[in-house]
């Protein structure tokens, strides 16, 4: 089966949280990671590192932390109404899949944890220059994350981007044996899909883009 084209991949890169109980071959994992590191990064530092977790015990421990974080997040969001234009049925489906992931995260065949490494240590201090440097460094991981998600979709893997584990970043970093100059930035469960791919649903461009100044008609 041929891989989908670029635009087809982007328009059908739906977050999927249901996975089959089938292993993902090492060569497939390497392929999507190699696609991830083709992304741009600030000053081309390529300060990323990807921890690929397949050990059942480690995955189960991470799931425990993730579930605790999810429960806190869910309680905060329980009374937040759906975004305008989102039906209650759609919202309920999203919530159901999120709850499922919190309870079954460890059953995903692979957890990929993108990290940033700080060659010169973390950027300390206040001020515009330090703030710019921090934003440049931290934003450098997400083009690689998006490449990873698109590559997974391209080869037929399901995946979704999560960050709720960050509430327990320190114990997870210790669990993964991260050095002091590294920190996790995201958590991406991947596996063969046990749900349908399909087109993503987004608001029209005109509602989220302006010309020259915020709010001016595109």
Buried (B, 14 or more C-beta within 10 A) or exposed (E): EEEBEEEEBBBEBBBBBBBBEEEBEEEBBEBBBEBBEEBEBBEEBBBBBBBBBBEEEBBEBBBBBBBBBBEEBBEEEEEEEBEEEEEEEEBEEBBEBBBEBBEBBBBBBBBBBBBBBBEEEEBEEEEEEEEEBBEBBBEBBBBBBBBBBBBBBBBEBBBBBBEBBBBBBEEBBEBBEBEEEBBBBBBBBBBBBEBEBEEEEEEEEEEEEEEEEEEEEE
